[in-house]
Amino acid sequence: MIPVSSRVGPIILAHRGGNEVAPENSLEAFADARQLGIRHIETDVHLTADGKVVVHHDPMIDRVYNGSGLIAQMTWDELKTYTNDHGDRIPLLSEALETFPDLYFNIDAKVPGVEGPLLDVVRQAHAEDRVVLASFNERRLKWLREQSQGQIATSLGSQSVVRLVAAAKSATKTRTWRIPGSHQGVVAAQVPLSFGPVTVVDRRFVAAAHSHGLAVHVWTVDEIDDLNQLIALGVDGFVTNKPKCLRDYLIDRGLWEELPPPGAMRGQHPRD
């Protein structure tokens, strides 16, 4: 199953591929991350009107592409006519998985109804062991876990994260809070550093997650001060818009390890 931590230091997940140079959620951005030695891509998917799973964050294309409209109301033939600032169209998820068989993908299922087609694409690409499926929606995640029978990794949903925070702050056993775990294919708690005035990630939270067999990935980490604070807490990974900046800093501190590609990790626990 997909590795979610490293023995040397934290892993980097390139947020939407990392958009320091290339447009976000583009095959070009994913290629840039791979060239840096970064194995993990954090990305998002939506569903077109005719059932195609496309890589994009917003429900509308307006911010990134030279068109306007909701993805859910466009067919693939309509959608693929629009391009980003570098002249590239929106990618299909199948294209991303096929183009980059040596990368791991953390995929946020953004909308209801995308779950089934998403699973189909992952299975058709034989990518079950190199993806983590994510969503804020607990029902969406529960369905994905049930349909994949725990064979495809997922992260915690928002309600489960709240229970994990409560377990950490009350110093009680995580198993008493009905938090899904590794037996259901859950491998990570992917959370912000804080939510409004409430600090999410502290030493107790990291300890609670690790005791439950989960890695801790924090988003979105672009500042070195935040990075240092989280390293000290034992966080396992960072979702960042600045993968090169964070990678270079980790190299300088002796905390960077380029993870092996998919296939080399088979048979190991995600947090080994």
Sequence and secondary structure as in RCSB ss.txt:
>XXXX:A:sequence
MIPVSSRVGPIILAHRGGNEVAPENSLEAFADARQLGIRHIETDVHLTADGKVVVHHDPMIDRVYNGSGLIAQMT
WDELKTYTNDHGDRIPLLSEALETFPDLYFNIDAKVPGVEGPLLDVVRQAHAEDRVVLASFNERRLKWLREQSQG
QIATSLGSQSVVRLVAAAKSATKTRTWRIPGSHQGVVAAQVPLSFGPVTVVDRRFVAAAHSHGLAVHVWTVDEID
DLNQLIALGVDGFVTNKPKCLRDYLIDRGLWEELPPPGAMRGQHPRD
>XXXX:A:secstr
      SSS EEEEETT  SSS TTSHHHHHHHHHTT  EEEEEEEE TTS EEE SSSBSTTTSSS SBGGGS 
HHHHTT B TTS B  BHHHHHHH TTSEEEEEE STT HHHHHHHHHHTT GGGEEEE S HHHHHHHHHHHTT
 SEEE  HHHHHHHHHHHHHT  GGGGT   GGGTEEEEEEESEETTEE  SHHHHHHHHHTT EEEEE    HH
HHHHHHHHT  EEEES HHHHHHHHHHTT       TTTTTTS TT 
